[in-house]
Amino acid sequence: MYVQRWHMQIRHNITLDEDISLELDSMAGELGEKKSSIIEKALAVYFDFLDLKLVQKRMKDLKEGRDRTINAKEVWKEIGI
């Protein structure tokens, strides 16, 4: 879910495939939204998707023994809590 936050905006220069650019122009015009707003919302949704992929990868790594979990008590002991 995209949450609007008040924060500093940073300008980026990007290059898009022509078809994507044309679709972005069309959507922005029809919806009356800024292209940057549409891109920001699309990236937020895509980042949520990537978060899921990372969780799936990490779970697979755990299951196949390439990673491990550490008991919270061990962590607290290590850092002196």
mmCIF file of the N, C-alpha and C atoms, coordinates in Angstrom:
data_MODEL
# 
_entry.id   MODEL 
# 
loop_
_atom_site.group_PDB 
_atom_site.id 
_atom_site.type_symbol 
_atom_site.label_atom_id 
_atom_site.label_alt_id 
_atom_site.label_comp_id 
_atom_site.label_asym_id 
_atom_site.label_entity_id 
_atom_site.label_seq_id 
_atom_site.pdbx_PDB_ins_code 
_atom_site.Cartn_x 
_atom_site.Cartn_y 
_atom_site.Cartn_z 
_atom_site.occupancy 
_atom_site.B_iso_or_equiv 
_atom_site.pdbx_formal_charge 
_atom_site.auth_seq_id 
_atom_site.auth_comp_id 
_atom_site.auth_asym_id 
_atom_site.auth_atom_id 
_atom_site.pdbx_PDB_model_num 
ATOM 1   N N  . MET A 1 1  ? 0.835  -1.175  0.000   1.00 0.00 ? 1  MET A N  1 
ATOM 2   C CA . MET A 1 1  ? 0.000  0.000   0.000   1.00 0.00 ? 1  MET A CA 1 
ATOM 3   C C  . MET A 1 1  ? 0.884  1.243   0.000   1.00 0.00 ? 1  MET A C  1 
ATOM 4   N N  . TYR A 1 2  ? 0.581  2.179   -0.861  1.00 0.00 ? 2  TYR A N  1 
ATOM 5   C CA . TYR A 1 2  ? 1.342  3.415   -0.965  1.00 0.00 ? 2  TYR A CA 1 
ATOM 6   C C  . TYR A 1 2  ? 0.866  4.396   0.091   1.00 0.00 ? 2  TYR A C  1 
ATOM 7   N N  . VAL A 1 3  ? 1.803  4.919   0.868   1.00 0.00 ? 3  VAL A N  1 
ATOM 8   C CA . VAL A 1 3  ? 1.477  5.890   1.906   1.00 0.00 ? 3  VAL A CA 1 
ATOM 9   C C  . VAL A 1 3  ? 2.170  7.198   1.557   1.00 0.00 ? 3  VAL A C  1 
ATOM 10  N N  . GLN A 1 4  ? 1.382  8.267   1.443   1.00 0.00 ? 4  GLN A N  1 
ATOM 11  C CA . GLN A 1 4  ? 1.953  9.584   1.159   1.00 0.00 ? 4  GLN A CA 1 
ATOM 12  C C  . GLN A 1 4  ? 2.650  10.098  2.403   1.00 0.00 ? 4  GLN A C  1 
ATOM 13  N N  . ARG A 1 5  ? 3.904  10.439  2.268   1.00 0.00 ? 5  ARG A N  1 
ATOM 14  C CA . ARG A 1 5  ? 4.677  10.970  3.389   1.00 0.00 ? 5  ARG A CA 1 
ATOM 15  C C  . ARG A 1 5  ? 5.195  12.336  2.994   1.00 0.00 ? 5  ARG A C  1 
ATOM 16  N N  . TRP A 1 6  ? 5.363  13.168  3.981   1.00 0.00 ? 6  TRP A N  1 
ATOM 17  C CA . TRP A 1 6  ? 5.959  14.478  3.730   1.00 0.00 ? 6  TRP A CA 1 
ATOM 18  C C  . TRP A 1 6  ? 7.463  14.331  3.884   1.00 0.00 ? 6  TRP A C  1 
ATOM 19  N N  . HIS A 1 7  ? 8.174  14.485  2.794   1.00 0.00 ? 7  HIS A N  1 
ATOM 20  C CA . HIS A 1 7  ? 9.615  14.358  2.822   1.00 0.00 ? 7  HIS A CA 1 
ATOM 21  C C  . HIS A 1 7  ? 10.221 15.161  1.680   1.00 0.00 ? 7  HIS A C  1 
ATOM 22  N N  . MET A 1 8  ? 11.501 15.299  1.740   1.00 0.00 ? 8  MET A N  1 
ATOM 23  C CA . MET A 1 8  ? 12.203 16.018  0.694   1.00 0.00 ? 8  MET A CA 1 
ATOM 24  C C  . MET A 1 8  ? 12.150 15.212  -0.597  1.00 0.00 ? 8  MET A C  1 
ATOM 25  N N  . GLN A 1 9  ? 11.931 15.892  -1.693  1.00 0.00 ? 9  GLN A N  1 
ATOM 26  C CA . GLN A 1 9  ? 11.947 15.225  -2.983  1.00 0.00 ? 9  GLN A CA 1 
ATOM 27  C C  . GLN A 1 9  ? 13.313 15.387  -3.626  1.00 0.00 ? 9  GLN A C  1 
ATOM 28  N N  . ILE A 1 10 ? 13.759 14.342  -4.283  1.00 0.00 ? 10 ILE A N  1 
ATOM 29  C CA . ILE A 1 10 ? 15.055 14.344  -4.955  1.00 0.00 ? 10 ILE A CA 1 
ATOM 30  C C  . ILE A 1 10 ? 14.823 14.132  -6.441  1.00 0.00 ? 10 ILE A C  1 
ATOM 31  N N  . ARG A 1 11 ? 15.430 14.965  -7.250  1.00 0.00 ? 11 ARG A N  1 
ATOM 32  C CA . ARG A 1 11 ? 15.269 14.874  -8.694  1.00 0.00 ? 11 ARG A CA 1 
ATOM 33  C C  . ARG A 1 11 ? 16.155 13.762  -9.253  1.00 0.00 ? 11 ARG A C  1 
ATOM 34  N N  . HIS A 1 12 ? 15.587 12.974  -10.170 1.00 0.00 ? 12 HIS A N  1 
ATOM 35  C CA . HIS A 1 12 ? 16.314 11.913  -10.869 1.00 0.00 ? 12 HIS A CA 1 
ATOM 36  C C  . HIS A 1 12 ? 16.103 12.077  -12.365 1.00 0.00 ? 12 HIS A C  1 
ATOM 37  N N  . ASN A 1 13 ? 17.111 11.777  -13.117 1.00 0.00 ? 13 ASN A N  1 
ATOM 38  C CA . ASN A 1 13 ? 16.980 11.715  -14.571 1.00 0.00 ? 13 ASN A CA 1 
ATOM 39  C C  . ASN A 1 13 ? 16.966 10.244  -14.952 1.00 0.00 ? 13 ASN A C  1 
ATOM 40  N N  . ILE A 1 14 ? 15.912 9.821   -15.664 1.00 0.00 ? 14 ILE A N  1 
ATOM 41  C CA . ILE A 1 14 ? 15.795 8.418   -16.045 1.00 0.00 ? 14 ILE A CA 1 
ATOM 42  C C  . ILE A 1 14 ? 15.544 8.311   -17.549 1.00 0.00 ? 14 ILE A C  1 
ATOM 43  N N  . THR A 1 15 ? 15.838 7.160   -18.090 1.00 0.00 ? 15 THR A N  1 
ATOM 44  C CA . THR A 1 15 ? 15.554 6.866   -19.488 1.00 0.00 ? 15 THR A CA 1 
ATOM 45  C C  . THR A 1 15 ? 14.544 5.728   -19.519 1.00 0.00 ? 15 THR A C  1 
ATOM 46  N N  . LEU A 1 16 ? 13.479 5.919   -20.285 1.00 0.00 ? 16 LEU A N  1 
ATOM 47  C CA . LEU A 1 16 ? 12.425 4.907   -20.384 1.00 0.00 ? 16 LEU A CA 1 
ATOM 48  C C  . LEU A 1 16 ? 12.322 4.395   -21.813 1.00 0.00 ? 16 LEU A C  1 
ATOM 49  N N  . ASP A 1 17 ? 11.913 3.150   -21.932 1.00 0.00 ? 17 ASP A N  1 
ATOM 50  C CA . ASP A 1 17 ? 11.574 2.588   -23.230 1.00 0.00 ? 17 ASP A CA 1 
ATOM 51  C C  . ASP A 1 17 ? 10.481 3.456   -23.860 1.00 0.00 ? 17 ASP A C  1 
ATOM 52  N N  . GLU A 1 18 ? 10.510 3.610   -25.167 1.00 0.00 ? 18 GLU A N  1 
ATOM 53  C CA . GLU A 1 18 ? 9.555  4.486   -25.857 1.00 0.00 ? 18 GLU A CA 1 
ATOM 54  C C  . GLU A 1 18 ? 8.106  4.101   -25.564 1.00 0.00 ? 18 GLU A C  1 
ATOM 55  N N  . ASP A 1 19 ? 7.794  2.809   -25.588 1.00 0.00 ? 19 ASP A N  1 
ATOM 56  C CA . ASP A 1 19 ? 6.415  2.378   -25.327 1.00 0.00 ? 19 ASP A CA 1 
ATOM 57  C C  . ASP A 1 19 ? 5.976  2.730   -23.910 1.00 0.00 ? 19 ASP A C  1 
ATOM 58  N N  . ILE A 1 20 ? 6.860  2.547   -22.945 1.00 0.00 ? 20 ILE A N  1 
ATOM 59  C CA . ILE A 1 20 ? 6.547  2.896   -21.559 1.00 0.00 ? 20 ILE A CA 1 
ATOM 60  C C  . ILE A 1 20 ? 6.334  4.402   -21.441 1.00 0.00 ? 20 ILE A C  1 
ATOM 61  N N  . SER A 1 21 ? 7.198  5.168   -22.107 1.00 0.00 ? 21 SER A N  1 
ATOM 62  C CA . SER A 1 21 ? 7.091  6.620   -22.067 1.00 0.00 ? 21 SER A CA 1 
ATOM 63  C C  . SER A 1 21 ? 5.769  7.101   -22.660 1.00 0.00 ? 21 SER A C  1 
ATOM 64  N N  . LEU A 1 22 ? 5.372  6.518   -23.787 1.00 0.00 ? 22 LEU A N  1 
ATOM 65  C CA . LEU A 1 22 ? 4.100  6.891   -24.410 1.00 0.00 ? 22 LEU A CA 1 
ATOM 66  C C  . LEU A 1 22 ? 2.917  6.537   -23.505 1.00 0.00 ? 22 LEU A C  1 
ATOM 67  N N  . GLU A 1 23 ? 2.990  5.371   -22.872 1.00 0.00 ? 23 GLU A N  1 
ATOM 68  C CA . GLU A 1 23 ? 1.917  4.966   -21.966 1.00 0.00 ? 23 GLU A CA 1 
ATOM 69  C C  . GLU A 1 23 ? 1.866  5.886   -20.748 1.00 0.00 ? 23 GLU A C  1 
ATOM 70  N N  . LEU A 1 24 ? 3.024  6.254   -20.236 1.00 0.00 ? 24 LEU A N  1 
ATOM 71  C CA . LEU A 1 24 ? 3.085  7.186   -19.108 1.00 0.00 ? 24 LEU A CA 1 
ATOM 72  C C  . LEU A 1 24 ? 2.466  8.527   -19.485 1.00 0.00 ? 24 LEU A C  1 
ATOM 73  N N  . ASP A 1 25 ? 2.815  9.046   -20.658 1.00 0.00 ? 25 ASP A N  1 
ATOM 74  C CA . ASP A 1 25 ? 2.230  10.305  -21.125 1.00 0.00 ? 25 ASP A CA 1 
ATOM 75  C C  . ASP A 1 25 ? 0.712  10.199  -21.223 1.00 0.00 ? 25 ASP A C  1 
ATOM 76  N N  . SER A 1 26 ? 0.245  9.096   -21.782 1.00 0.00 ? 26 SER A N  1 
ATOM 77  C CA . SER A 1 26 ? -1.195 8.886   -21.954 1.00 0.00 ? 26 SER A CA 1 
ATOM 78  C C  . SER A 1 26 ? -1.916 8.821   -20.611 1.00 0.00 ? 26 SER A C  1 
ATOM 79  N N  . MET A 1 27 ? -1.367 8.036   -19.686 1.00 0.00 ? 27 MET A N  1 
ATOM 80  C CA . MET A 1 27 ? -1.986 7.898   -18.362 1.00 0.00 ? 27 MET A CA 1 
ATOM 81  C C  . MET A 1 27 ? -1.994 9.223   -17.609 1.00 0.00 ? 27 MET A C  1 
ATOM 82  N N  . ALA A 1 28 ? -0.865 9.912   -17.656 1.00 0.00 ? 28 ALA A N  1 
ATOM 83  C CA . ALA A 1 28 ? -0.772 11.191  -16.954 1.00 0.00 ? 28 ALA A CA 1 
ATOM 84  C C  . ALA A 1 28 ? -1.797 12.180  -17.499 1.00 0.00 ? 28 ALA A C  1 
ATOM 85  N N  . GLY A 1 29 ? -1.918 12.225  -18.812 1.00 0.00 ? 29 GLY A N  1 
ATOM 86  C CA . GLY A 1 29 ? -2.886 13.138  -19.427 1.00 0.00 ? 29 GLY A CA 1 
ATOM 87  C C  . GLY A 1 29 ? -4.312 12.792  -19.075 1.00 0.00 ? 29 GLY A C  1 
ATOM 88  N N  . GLU A 1 30 ? -4.630 11.519  -19.178 1.00 0.00 ? 30 GLU A N  1 
ATOM 89  C CA . GLU A 1 30 ? -6.007 11.087  -18.916 1.00 0.00 ? 30 GLU A CA 1 
ATOM 90  C C  . GLU A 1 30 ? -6.383 11.222  -17.446 1.00 0.00 ? 30 GLU A C  1 
ATOM 91  N N  . LEU A 1 31 ? -5.444 10.939  -16.558 1.00 0.00 ? 31 LEU A N  1 
ATOM 92  C CA . LEU A 1 31 ? -5.728 11.016  -15.124 1.00 0.00 ? 31 LEU A CA 1 
ATOM 93  C C  . LEU A 1 31 ? -5.508 12.414  -14.548 1.00 0.00 ? 31 LEU A C  1 
ATOM 94  N N  . GLY A 1 32 ? -4.828 13.271  -15.303 1.00 0.00 ? 32 GLY A N  1 
ATOM 95  C CA . GLY A 1 32 ? -4.535 14.606  -14.811 1.00 0.00 ? 32 GLY A CA 1 
ATOM 96  C C  . GLY A 1 32 ? -3.527 14.596  -13.675 1.00 0.00 ? 32 GLY A C  1 
ATOM 97  N N  . GLU A 1 33 ? -2.610 13.642  -13.708 1.00 0.00 ? 33 GLU A N  1 
ATOM 98  C CA . GLU A 1 33 ? -1.574 13.534  -12.684 1.00 0.00 ? 33 GLU A CA 1 
ATOM 99  C C  . GLU A 1 33 ? -0.212 13.829  -13.297 1.00 0.00 ? 33 GLU A C  1 
ATOM 100 N N  . LYS A 1 34 ? 0.706  14.241  -12.455 1.00 0.00 ? 34 LYS A N  1 
ATOM 101 C CA . LYS A 1 34 ? 2.069  14.442  -12.914 1.00 0.00 ? 34 LYS A CA 1 
ATOM 102 C C  . LYS A 1 34 ? 2.700  13.084  -13.187 1.00 0.00 ? 34 LYS A C  1 
ATOM 103 N N  . LYS A 1 35 ? 3.546  13.043  -14.215 1.00 0.00 ? 35 LYS A N  1 
ATOM 104 C CA . LYS A 1 35 ? 4.231  11.793  -14.538 1.00 0.00 ? 35 LYS A CA 1 
ATOM 105 C C  . LYS A 1 35 ? 5.086  11.328  -13.366 1.00 0.00 ? 35 LYS A C  1 
ATOM 106 N N  . SER A 1 36 ? 5.717  12.252  -12.681 1.00 0.00 ? 36 SER A N  1 
ATOM 107 C CA . SER A 1 36 ? 6.561  11.871  -11.545 1.00 0.00 ? 36 SER A CA 1 
ATOM 108 C C  . SER A 1 36 ? 5.734  11.216  -10.444 1.00 0.00 ? 36 SER A C  1 
ATOM 109 N N  . SER A 1 37 ? 4.507  11.670  -10.262 1.00 0.00 ? 37 SER A N  1 
ATOM 110 C CA . SER A 1 37 ? 3.627  11.078  -9.251  1.00 0.00 ? 37 SER A CA 1 
ATOM 111 C C  . SER A 1 37 ? 3.259  9.641   -9.617  1.00 0.00 ? 37 SER A C  1 
ATOM 112 N N  . ILE A 1 38 ? 2.968  9.427   -10.890 1.00 0.00 ? 38 ILE A N  1 
ATOM 113 C CA . ILE A 1 38 ? 2.634  8.076   -11.357 1.00 0.00 ? 38 ILE A CA 1 
ATOM 114 C C  . ILE A 1 38 ? 3.835  7.148   -11.197 1.00 0.00 ? 38 ILE A C  1 
ATOM 115 N N  . ILE A 1 39 ? 5.009  7.623   -11.567 1.00 0.00 ? 39 ILE A N  1 
ATOM 116 C CA . ILE A 1 39 ? 6.221  6.807   -11.438 1.00 0.00 ? 39 ILE A CA 1 
ATOM 117 C C  . ILE A 1 39 ? 6.495  6.489   -9.975  1.00 0.00 ? 39 ILE A C  1 
ATOM 118 N N  . GLU A 1 40 ? 6.347  7.479   -9.099  1.00 0.00 ? 40 GLU A N  1 
ATOM 119 C CA . GLU A 1 40 ? 6.588  7.260   -7.669  1.00 0.00 ? 40 GLU A CA 1 
ATOM 120 C C  . GLU A 1 40 ? 5.639  6.200   -7.107  1.00 0.00 ? 40 GLU A C  1 
ATOM 121 N N  . LYS A 1 41 ? 4.361  6.294   -7.466  1.00 0.00 ? 41 LYS A N  1 
ATOM 122 C CA . LYS A 1 41 ? 3.384  5.304   -6.980  1.00 0.00 ? 41 LYS A CA 1 
ATOM 123 C C  . LYS A 1 41 ? 3.680  3.920   -7.543  1.00 0.00 ? 41 LYS A C  1 
ATOM 124 N N  . ALA A 1 42 ? 4.052  3.865   -8.817  1.00 0.00 ? 42 ALA A N  1 
ATOM 125 C CA . ALA A 1 42 ? 4.370  2.573   -9.445  1.00 0.00 ? 42 ALA A CA 1 
ATOM 126 C C  . ALA A 1 42 ? 5.590  1.938   -8.781  1.00 0.00 ? 42 ALA A C  1 
ATOM 127 N N  . LEU A 1 43 ? 6.593  2.748   -8.484  1.00 0.00 ? 43 LEU A N  1 
ATOM 128 C CA . LEU A 1 43 ? 7.790  2.214   -7.819  1.00 0.00 ? 43 LEU A CA 1 
ATOM 129 C C  . LEU A 1 43 ? 7.461  1.720   -6.416  1.00 0.00 ? 43 LEU A C  1 
ATOM 130 N N  . ALA A 1 44 ? 6.597  2.426   -5.702  1.00 0.00 ? 44 ALA A N  1 
ATOM 131 C CA . ALA A 1 44 ? 6.218  1.984   -4.357  1.00 0.00 ? 44 ALA A CA 1 
ATOM 132 C C  . ALA A 1 44 ? 5.559  0.608   -4.412  1.00 0.00 ? 44 ALA A C  1 
ATOM 133 N N  . VAL A 1 45 ? 4.682  0.396   -5.380  1.00 0.00 ? 45 VAL A N  1 
ATOM 134 C CA . VAL A 1 45 ? 4.025  -0.912  -5.539  1.00 0.00 ? 45 VAL A CA 1 
ATOM 135 C C  . VAL A 1 45 ? 5.062  -1.965  -5.922  1.00 0.00 ? 45 VAL A C  1 
ATOM 136 N N  . TYR A 1 46 ? 5.962  -1.610  -6.834  1.00 0.00 ? 46 TYR A N  1 
ATOM 137 C CA . TYR A 1 46 ? 6.987  -2.563  -7.271  1.00 0.00 ? 46 TYR A CA 1 
ATOM 138 C C  . TYR A 1 46 ? 7.933  -2.914  -6.128  1.00 0.00 ? 46 TYR A C  1 
ATOM 139 N N  . PHE A 1 47 ? 8.282  -1.952  -5.294  1.00 0.00 ? 47 PHE A N  1 
ATOM 140 C CA . PHE A 1 47 ? 9.143  -2.237  -4.149  1.00 0.00 ? 47 PHE A CA 1 
ATOM 141 C C  . PHE A 1 47 ? 8.467  -3.192  -3.169  1.00 0.00 ? 47 PHE A C  1 
ATOM 142 N N  . ASP A 1 48 ? 7.139  -3.073  -3.008  1.00 0.00 ? 48 ASP A N  1 
ATOM 143 C CA . ASP A 1 48 ? 6.408  -4.037  -2.177  1.00 0.00 ? 48 ASP A CA 1 
ATOM 144 C C  . ASP A 1 48 ? 6.540  -5.440  -2.768  1.00 0.00 ? 48 ASP A C  1 
ATOM 145 N N  . PHE A 1 49 ? 6.433  -5.547  -4.093  1.00 0.00 ? 49 PHE A N  1 
ATOM 146 C CA . PHE A 1 49 ? 6.599  -6.828  -4.781  1.00 0.00 ? 49 PHE A CA 1 
ATOM 147 C C  . PHE A 1 49 ? 8.015  -7.378  -4.559  1.00 0.00 ? 49 PHE A C  1 
ATOM 148 N N  . LEU A 1 50 ? 9.018  -6.504  -4.666  1.00 0.00 ? 50 LEU A N  1 
ATOM 149 C CA . LEU A 1 50 ? 10.400 -6.938  -4.446  1.00 0.00 ? 50 LEU A CA 1 
ATOM 150 C C  . LEU A 1 50 ? 10.628 -7.384  -3.006  1.00 0.00 ? 50 LEU A C  1 
ATOM 151 N N  . ASP A 1 51 ? 9.971  -6.712  -2.052  1.00 0.00 ? 51 ASP A N  1 
ATOM 152 C CA . ASP A 1 51 ? 10.061 -7.140  -0.654  1.00 0.00 ? 51 ASP A CA 1 
ATOM 153 C C  . ASP A 1 51 ? 9.594  -8.580  -0.510  1.00 0.00 ? 51 ASP A C  1 
ATOM 154 N N  . LEU A 1 52 ? 8.497  -8.919  -1.174  1.00 0.00 ? 52 LEU A N  1 
ATOM 155 C CA . LEU A 1 52 ? 7.978  -10.287 -1.134  1.00 0.00 ? 52 LEU A CA 1 
ATOM 156 C C  . LEU A 1 52 ? 8.986  -11.260 -1.746  1.00 0.00 ? 52 LEU A C  1 
ATOM 157 N N  . LYS A 1 53 ? 9.586  -10.885 -2.881  1.00 0.00 ? 53 LYS A N  1 
ATOM 158 C CA . LYS A 1 53 ? 10.585 -11.753 -3.502  1.00 0.00 ? 53 LYS A CA 1 
ATOM 159 C C  . LYS A 1 53 ? 11.773 -11.974 -2.574  1.00 0.00 ? 53 LYS A C  1 
ATOM 160 N N  . LEU A 1 54 ? 12.200 -10.923 -1.863  1.00 0.00 ? 54 LEU A N  1 
ATOM 161 C CA . LEU A 1 54 ? 13.317 -11.068 -0.927  1.00 0.00 ? 54 LEU A CA 1 
ATOM 162 C C  . LEU A 1 54 ? 12.963 -12.005 0.225   1.00 0.00 ? 54 LEU A C  1 
ATOM 163 N N  . VAL A 1 55 ? 11.750 -11.877 0.737   1.00 0.00 ? 55 VAL A N  1 
ATOM 164 C CA . VAL A 1 55 ? 11.309 -12.770 1.815   1.00 0.00 ? 55 VAL A CA 1 
ATOM 165 C C  . VAL A 1 55 ? 11.317 -14.212 1.330   1.00 0.00 ? 55 VAL A C  1 
ATOM 166 N N  . GLN A 1 56 ? 10.801 -14.437 0.121   1.00 0.00 ? 56 GLN A N  1 
ATOM 167 C CA . GLN A 1 56 ? 10.771 -15.793 -0.426  1.00 0.00 ? 56 GLN A CA 1 
ATOM 168 C C  . GLN A 1 56 ? 12.187 -16.341 -0.601  1.00 0.00 ? 56 GLN A C  1 
ATOM 169 N N  . LYS A 1 57 ? 13.114 -15.509 -1.083  1.00 0.00 ? 57 LYS A N  1 
ATOM 170 C CA . LYS A 1 57 ? 14.501 -15.930 -1.259  1.00 0.00 ? 57 LYS A CA 1 
ATOM 171 C C  . LYS A 1 57 ? 15.130 -16.267 0.084   1.00 0.00 ? 57 LYS A C  1 
ATOM 172 N N  . ARG A 1 58 ? 14.907 -15.413 1.080   1.00 0.00 ? 58 ARG A N  1 
ATOM 173 C CA . ARG A 1 58 ? 15.494 -15.649 2.395   1.00 0.00 ? 58 ARG A CA 1 
ATOM 174 C C  . ARG A 1 58 ? 14.919 -16.903 3.044   1.00 0.00 ? 58 ARG A C  1 
ATOM 175 N N  . MET A 1 59 ? 13.635 -17.140 2.867   1.00 0.00 ? 59 MET A N  1 
ATOM 176 C CA . MET A 1 59 ? 13.019 -18.356 3.415   1.00 0.00 ? 59 MET A CA 1 
ATOM 177 C C  . MET A 1 59 ? 13.594 -19.597 2.726   1.00 0.00 ? 59 MET A C  1 
ATOM 178 N N  . LYS A 1 60 ? 13.804 -19.511 1.422   1.00 0.00 ? 60 LYS A N  1 
ATOM 179 C CA . LYS A 1 60 ? 14.404 -20.630 0.691   1.00 0.00 ? 60 LYS A CA 1 
ATOM 180 C C  . LYS A 1 60 ? 15.836 -20.870 1.178   1.00 0.00 ? 60 LYS A C  1 
ATOM 181 N N  . ASP A 1 61 ? 16.592 -19.780 1.372   1.00 0.00 ? 61 ASP A N  1 
ATOM 182 C CA . ASP A 1 61 ? 17.961 -19.902 1.880   1.00 0.00 ? 61 ASP A CA 1 
ATOM 183 C C  . ASP A 1 61 ? 17.979 -20.571 3.253   1.00 0.00 ? 61 ASP A C  1 
ATOM 184 N N  . LEU A 1 62 ? 17.040 -20.202 4.119   1.00 0.00 ? 62 LEU A N  1 
ATOM 185 C CA . LEU A 1 62 ? 16.944 -20.835 5.440   1.00 0.00 ? 62 LEU A CA 1 
ATOM 186 C C  . LEU A 1 62 ? 16.641 -22.322 5.305   1.00 0.00 ? 62 LEU A C  1 
ATOM 187 N N  . LYS A 1 63 ? 15.646 -22.625 4.476   1.00 0.00 ? 63 LYS A N  1 
ATOM 188 C CA . LYS A 1 63 ? 15.209 -24.011 4.295   1.00 0.00 ? 63 LYS A CA 1 
ATOM 189 C C  . LYS A 1 63 ? 16.330 -24.889 3.740   1.00 0.00 ? 63 LYS A C  1 
ATOM 190 N N  . GLU A 1 64 ? 17.147 -24.316 2.836   1.00 0.00 ? 64 GLU A N  1 
ATOM 191 C CA . GLU A 1 64 ? 18.203 -25.087 2.188   1.00 0.00 ? 64 GLU A CA 1 
ATOM 192 C C  . GLU A 1 64 ? 19.542 -24.975 2.905   1.00 0.00 ? 64 GLU A C  1 
ATOM 193 N N  . GLY A 1 65 ? 19.552 -24.328 4.073   1.00 0.00 ? 65 GLY A N  1 
ATOM 194 C CA . GLY A 1 65 ? 20.750 -24.287 4.891   1.00 0.00 ? 65 GLY A CA 1 
ATOM 195 C C  . GLY A 1 65 ? 21.804 -23.270 4.493   1.00 0.00 ? 65 GLY A C  1 
ATOM 196 N N  . ARG A 1 66 ? 21.473 -22.355 3.612   1.00 0.00 ? 66 ARG A N  1 
ATOM 197 C CA . ARG A 1 66 ? 22.440 -21.327 3.203   1.00 0.00 ? 66 ARG A CA 1 
ATOM 198 C C  . ARG A 1 66 ? 22.426 -20.125 4.143   1.00 0.00 ? 66 ARG A C  1 
ATOM 199 N N  . ASP A 1 67 ? 21.488 -20.105 5.056   1.00 0.00 ? 67 ASP A N  1 
ATOM 200 C CA . ASP A 1 67 ? 21.399 -19.030 6.046   1.00 0.00 ? 67 ASP A CA 1 
ATOM 201 C C  . ASP A 1 67 ? 20.828 -19.634 7.315   1.00 0.00 ? 67 ASP A C  1 
ATOM 202 N N  . ARG A 1 68 ? 20.876 -18.877 8.402   1.00 0.00 ? 68 ARG A N  1 
ATOM 203 C CA . ARG A 1 68 ? 20.348 -19.383 9.660   1.00 0.00 ? 68 ARG A CA 1 
ATOM 204 C C  . ARG A 1 68 ? 19.772 -18.231 10.461  1.00 0.00 ? 68 ARG A C  1 
ATOM 205 N N  . THR A 1 69 ? 18.945 -18.568 11.401  1.00 0.00 ? 69 THR A N  1 
ATOM 206 C CA . THR A 1 69 ? 18.425 -17.570 12.325  1.00 0.00 ? 69 THR A CA 1 
ATOM 207 C C  . THR A 1 69 ? 19.237 -17.624 13.610  1.00 0.00 ? 69 THR A C  1 
ATOM 208 N N  . ILE A 1 70 ? 19.171 -16.544 14.350  1.00 0.00 ? 70 ILE A N  1 
ATOM 209 C CA . ILE A 1 70 ? 19.865 -16.479 15.638  1.00 0.00 ? 70 ILE A CA 1 
ATOM 210 C C  . ILE A 1 70 ? 18.826 -16.185 16.704  1.00 0.00 ? 70 ILE A C  1 
ATOM 211 N N  . ASN A 1 71 ? 18.843 -16.959 17.765  1.00 0.00 ? 71 ASN A N  1 
ATOM 212 C CA . ASN A 1 71 ? 17.920 -16.783 18.871  1.00 0.00 ? 71 ASN A CA 1 
ATOM 213 C C  . ASN A 1 71 ? 18.084 -15.385 19.462  1.00 0.00 ? 71 ASN A C  1 
ATOM 214 N N  . ALA A 1 72 ? 16.970 -14.716 19.753  1.00 0.00 ? 72 ALA A N  1 
ATOM 215 C CA . ALA A 1 72 ? 17.005 -13.356 20.292  1.00 0.00 ? 72 ALA A CA 1 
ATOM 216 C C  . ALA A 1 72 ? 17.830 -13.284 21.578  1.00 0.00 ? 72 ALA A C  1 
ATOM 217 N N  . LYS A 1 73 ? 17.727 -14.298 22.430  1.00 0.00 ? 73 LYS A N  1 
ATOM 218 C CA . LYS A 1 73 ? 18.492 -14.286 23.678  1.00 0.00 ? 73 LYS A CA 1 
ATOM 219 C C  . LYS A 1 73 ? 19.991 -14.266 23.407  1.00 0.00 ? 73 LYS A C  1 
ATOM 220 N N  . GLU A 1 74 ? 20.426 -14.968 22.361  1.00 0.00 ? 74 GLU A N  1 
ATOM 221 C CA . GLU A 1 74 ? 21.838 -14.958 21.985  1.00 0.00 ? 74 GLU A CA 1 
ATOM 222 C C  . GLU A 1 74 ? 22.264 -13.561 21.533  1.00 0.00 ? 74 GLU A C  1 
ATOM 223 N N  . VAL A 1 75 ? 21.411 -12.903 20.761  1.00 0.00 ? 75 VAL A N  1 
ATOM 224 C CA . VAL A 1 75 ? 21.716 -11.557 20.294  1.00 0.00 ? 75 VAL A CA 1 
ATOM 225 C C  . VAL A 1 75 ? 21.815 -10.599 21.474  1.00 0.00 ? 75 VAL A C  1 
ATOM 226 N N  . TRP A 1 76 ? 20.823 -10.659 22.366  1.00 0.00 ? 76 TRP A N  1 
ATOM 227 C CA . TRP A 1 76 ? 20.818 -9.760  23.521  1.00 0.00 ? 76 TRP A CA 1 
ATOM 228 C C  . TRP A 1 76 ? 22.069 -9.988  24.387  1.00 0.00 ? 76 TRP A C  1 
ATOM 229 N N  . LYS A 1 77 ? 22.429 -11.242 24.549  1.00 0.00 ? 77 LYS A N  1 
ATOM 230 C CA . LYS A 1 77 ? 23.619 -11.550 25.346  1.00 0.00 ? 77 LYS A CA 1 
ATOM 231 C C  . LYS A 1 77 ? 24.866 -10.962 24.668  1.00 0.00 ? 77 LYS A C  1 
ATOM 232 N N  . GLU A 1 78 ? 24.948 -11.126 23.365  1.00 0.00 ? 78 GLU A N  1 
ATOM 233 C CA . GLU A 1 78 ? 26.089 -10.620 22.606  1.00 0.00 ? 78 GLU A CA 1 
ATOM 234 C C  . GLU A 1 78 ? 26.241 -9.108  22.726  1.00 0.00 ? 78 GLU A C  1 
ATOM 235 N N  . ILE A 1 79 ? 25.109 -8.396  22.740  1.00 0.00 ? 79 ILE A N  1 
ATOM 236 C CA . ILE A 1 79 ? 25.193 -6.929  22.810  1.00 0.00 ? 79 ILE A CA 1 
ATOM 237 C C  . ILE A 1 79 ? 25.051 -6.389  24.231  1.00 0.00 ? 79 ILE A C  1 
ATOM 238 N N  . GLY A 1 80 ? 24.943 -7.306  25.176  1.00 0.00 ? 80 GLY A N  1 
ATOM 239 C CA . GLY A 1 80 ? 24.944 -6.905  26.587  1.00 0.00 ? 80 GLY A CA 1 
ATOM 240 C C  . GLY A 1 80 ? 23.632 -6.361  27.121  1.00 0.00 ? 80 GLY A C  1 
ATOM 241 N N  . ILE A 1 81 ? 22.549 -6.852  26.596  1.00 0.00 ? 81 ILE A N  1 
ATOM 242 C CA . ILE A 1 81 ? 21.238 -6.417  27.108  1.00 0.00 ? 81 ILE A CA 1 
ATOM 243 C C  . ILE A 1 81 ? 20.709 -7.451  28.086  1.00 0.00 ? 81 ILE A C  1 
# 
